[in-house]
């Protein structure tokens, strides 16, 4: 016979496991071909995302770089603060957080045509930018598309994308829009445009 105390302990462990698996049941599963350094585009939910898409005319308003590995994917991106108390800047968030419906209407993964050595260098360069301020029209900072474009450029991979001249109040200059980056011949879709869904990510 199994002692009552042992049975209670086993039941508690089982309950804990069930709670854990439920919490992670909705974790984002990427295709096997996804690699660190690939790009993830999303259409955001905030008014600033609507403004970007109105100017750009493309399907997405934001982009980040996958870092980590299967089962532990994160996204490195330059963004206005999405966490109370965290400053605007280059941050690393979990993949589940990045694509949660609170922040994303839809998203898609795009593979960058590059070998392992170039990937390592691109990821390393992007990670050196952690903490850099998020700025669109100020060279002391960076913004999402330029962050990933420049990381790959520093690694020796030219995504060969055009910058667009904007003549808007406070945005008078040359900018890399999401649709221009998306059109790079070095990028290939790994997933369709997934609709985001609510998860337990905070």
N, C-alpha and C positions, 0 to 999 in steps of 0.2 A: 504493500500500500504506500502511496505517496502522501507524506505528511500534509496536513491542512495548510500549514504555513508555506510549504513549497508550492502547493497548488495556487494559493493566493498570489505568490510572487510571480508564478508563471502567467497567471491571468493578467496581472498588471503589466508585465513585459509585452504580452500579446496586445493589450489595449494600446500601449505606447507605440508599438510597431504599426498598428492600424492607423493611429492618428498621424504618425509620421508619413506613411505611404499616402494617406489622403491629402496631406498638405502638399506633397510633391507630385500628386497625380497629374496636375496640370502643368508641370514643368515643360518648357519648350524643348522639343526634340528636333535636332538639326539633322539634315541628311549626312550620310557617312562621308560624303565628299567635302564637307565643310572643314576648313582649316583655320587656325589662328592667322590673322592678317586679312582674312576675307572681310567684306563690308556688309553691314546690315543697314538697310534703309527703312525708315518708317514715316508714316503720316501722323503727325502729332495731333493732340486734342486741344492745345491752347490757342488763343487768338493770334499769337506770334506765328504759329504754324500756318494758320489761314492766310496771314499776310505774306509769308514766304511763298506759298503756293499761288497766291494771286499774282505776285511778281513773276514767278518762275513758269507757271502753267504746267508743271509736271505732276506726277503722282505722289511724290514724297516731299517732306519738308526738312528732314533731318537724316544724318548718317553717322555711323560709328564703326569702329574696327573690332572684330572679334578677337579676344585674347583668352588664353586658358586652354581647355581641352574638353572632350566629351564628358558630360557629367559635371563639369565645373566651368561652364562658359561665362565670360564676362564681356562687357562692351565698354571700350574706351572711347569717350566722345567729349566734345566741347559743347557745353550747354548752359543756358540760364539755369539757376538753381531749381532742382526738382525735389529737394529735401530741405525742410525747415532748418535754418541756421547754417546751411552749407553755401558758400559763396558761388557765384557764377564762375565757371571755369572748366578745365579739362579734368574729367573724373572717370572712375571705373565703377560701373554698376553691374549687378547680375543681369544675365540675359532675360530672366523672368521679369525683373523690374523694368528693363528697357522696353519690352514689348507688351507690358500689361495694358489693359484697356483704359486704365486711368491716364495713360500717357500716349497710347498709340491706337489709331483706328485700323491700321493695317501695316504690314511689314514684309520685307523680302530679303533673302540672302543672295549676295553676288560674289562669285569666286573671282579672285585676281589671278591672272595668268603669270605665275612666278614660281621659281624654284625655292627650295628650303632655305638656302643661304640668304636670298633676297628677303624672304619672309622674316627670318630672324632679325635682319637689320631694320626692316620696316617696323616691326613690333617694338624693337628696342628704342627706335627713334620716337615712336608715338608715346611710349611710356616715359621718356624723359620730359615730355610735355605736361605730365600730371601736375595739377595745381596752377598751370598758366591761366591767366584770366580769360574769360570768354569776352571777346570783343569782335564786333563786325567791322567797324570803320576805324579801328585804332591798331596800329602795328605793334603796340606793346602786348597785345593779346592775340587770340586766334578764334576761328569759328569752325564749325563741324566739317565742312567740305575741305577747307584748306588744311585742317589737321591731318586728315587721312591722305589727301593728295600729296602733301609735303613729306609725310612719313615714307610713302612709297617712292617719291622722287629722290629723297636722301638715300634710299636703299638701292638706287640705280634703275628703278622701273618708272618710265615716263608714261603716265596714264593718258597723255596727249589730249587734254581737255581745254576748251576755250573758256576764258573769263568773259563775262558780260558787262558792258558799260551801263551803269545805272545813274540816272540823273534825278534823284529823289532827295527830299529834305533829309539831311543828316546821312545820306547814303549816296554821296556823289563820288563815284569811282568804279574800279574794275572788281567784279566779284565772281566767285565760282559758285554757280547755282547747282542745286541737287540734280536737276535734269541733265545738265552738261556732264557732270561726273558719271551719272547713270549711263550715258551714251558712249562712254569710253569703250573702245574695241578690246581693251585689256580685261574688261569685266563681262562675266557671263552668269545669268541667273541660275541659282541652284534650287530655288523654290518658287512657287507661284506667289502672288501677293496675298499673304494670309491675312484674314481678318483677326484682329487682336481680341482676346477674351479676358474676363476678370480672373485674377489669380489671388493667391495669398500674399504676393509680393507687396512690400511696403515702400 
